[in-house]
Every structure is written in C-alpha cells, then in structure tokens.
C-alpha cells in the first residue's frame, strides 16, 4: 500500500510540474487522474519492488549525474575517433562478471553501458555480460570499472 501511495504522490507531482496550471478544478482533476492510474496499476498487479523501487531511496540522485557526465565524456571521445582521418577504430568484444546481485542492479548496469557511447551490452546474464566496444580501450574500460562499483552502491551494496 505504501508503494501505491508513493506512486500517487510521484505521479501527481509530475503532473503539477508539467501542467503549470493551478486552478482548483485542474489540480483536482490531476490528482484524480494520478489516483486512477495507480488504481489500474494496482488492479493489474504491476506495483511491486521492481516497478517502483522505493528501497533505492535517494541513491539514484547520486548515480544519474555521474552517469550523465560519463555519457558526455564518452560522447566526446567517440566524436574525436569519428572525426580523426585515420579512424582509429578497433572493435572488441569483452566478457566479464558483473558484481551486482539484484535484477535492478544488473539491468541498471547493462543499460548504463549501452547508454554510454562507444559501448553496447550485447548479452546480459546473471553470470556474465558480453560488451562490444568501439575501441579496445572502451571495451576494457567496462571490466571491473567505476561504473560497476557505482551501480553496486546504487543497488545498496557496499
């Protein structure tokens, strides 16, 4: 029930943020819509610990800015590689064992790798990830990386 209440609050706050209108009727309608959406989700049994991971607390607010910084850095590196007349590309596949234990942690790690330019998660499993890198350095950079440590912290490991 706490997840449902939290979902209503998040949806209503998001609606208020996007709406920009604060008349009594529209605010009431926005709240009613948030309650209706959560009621439908509750009936479909999709409000669970994975769909609404409240247990993560504020950790995403520390992880997301770091990930955005890494995306920008990697984007700049890929741009330099593409614009280099020699095109120093050395496509490489690397397999490694992720440190995450939960489904949320594994998915977050695999998606973070794919969001970072120059690397793609090709195969994802509990035991190993197969990652394609645009260069040998980018492929090797995902093995035992800072991203792995930060995602472990994100999911609650120390």
N, C-alpha and C positions, 0 to 999 in steps of 0.2 A: 504493500500500500504506500510505503514511503517513496518508492520509485515512481509510482503514478503521480503522487502529489508533486514530487520534484519535477517530473516531466511537464505537468501543467504549468508550473512556475516558469520553467525554461521556455516553453512554447509561448506563453503569454508575454514574457519579457522580450522575446524575439519579435513577436507581433508588434509590441509597442515600439521597439527600436525601428522597425521597417515602416510602420504606419505614419507616424508623425502627426496624427490627429488625435486629440484627447477630449472629444466631446463625450458626454455620458453614454449616449447610445452606442457609439463606436467602440469605446472601451469595454462596455458590457458585452457587445457582440464578439469582440476579440477574445474575451475571457470565456464566453460560452463556446466559441469555436475550439479553443485550446482544450476545454473540458471534453467536448465531443470527440476530438481526435484521440485523446488519451483513453476515453471510454471505448472507442472502437479498437484501439491497440490492445487494451486490457482484454476485451472480448476475444480477440484473435490470439491472445497469449503471446504477444511479442515484446512485452515489457519484462525484461529479465536482466541479469547481471552483465550480459554481453551487449545487449541493445542499449542499455543506459548504465554505463559503468561508473556509478557513483563512488565506488570503492577507490577509484583513482584520485579522488579529491582534487587538489589544485595542481597536481603534478603535470597535467597537460599544458598548463600555463608556463611552466619552465621548459618543457620539451619543444613545443611548437616554435618559439622564437629561435632556438638553437637550430632546429631543422630548416627554417626559412633561411637562416644565414648560410647553412651548408648548401642549400639549393642554389643560392645566389653565387657562392664561391665556385661550385661545380659548373654552373651555367657559364660563368666567365671562362673557366678552364676549357670547356668544350668549345666555346666560341673561338678561343685562341687556336685550338687544334684545327678547327674547320677553316679558319682564315689563313693558317700557315701554308705557304706554297708547297711545302714538302708533304703536308698532310700526315703528320706522324701518328697514324692510327695503327694499333696492334691489338685487334680484338682477341679477348681472352675469356675463357670460362673458368670459374673457380668454384670449388665446392668447400663448404665449411659447416661447422656445427654451431648453431646459434645457442646462446646462453639462456634464452627465455624459456619459461615453464608454462605459461598460460596461453590460451588461444589469442587473447587480446594482445599479448606481448609479441607473439610470433607474427600476427597479421600487421601490427604496427611496424615491426622491424622490416618485414618484406615490403610493405608499402613505402616506407621511408627510403629504402634502397631504390625502388623504382621511381620515386618522385625526384631523386637526385639525378640530374643529367649526367649521362655517361655510364650509368649502371642500370641493369634491369634484373629483377628477380625472375628467373626462368622457371625454377622448380622449387616449391616450398613444402617442407615436411617438418615433422617434429624433430627428426634426427639430423637433417641437413638441408641447407639451402644451396641451390645452384644459381650463380650470378654471372651474368655476362657484363664485361666491362669494355668500354671503347678502347682503353689502353691497358697495358699490363699493370700500370700503377693504380689506375682506378679500380681494377678488379682485385688487386692485392690489398687495396685500402679498406675493403669491407670485412676482411678476415680479422677477427679479434680487434675490432675497431672501437673508436669512441662512440659511434652510433650504437653498437651492441651494448656497451656499458650504460649509455644514457637510456636506452629502451628498457634495460633491466631495472634501472632506477624508476623509470616511468611506471612499470608494472608493479613496483613495490619491493623488488629485491634490493639487497644492499651490496 
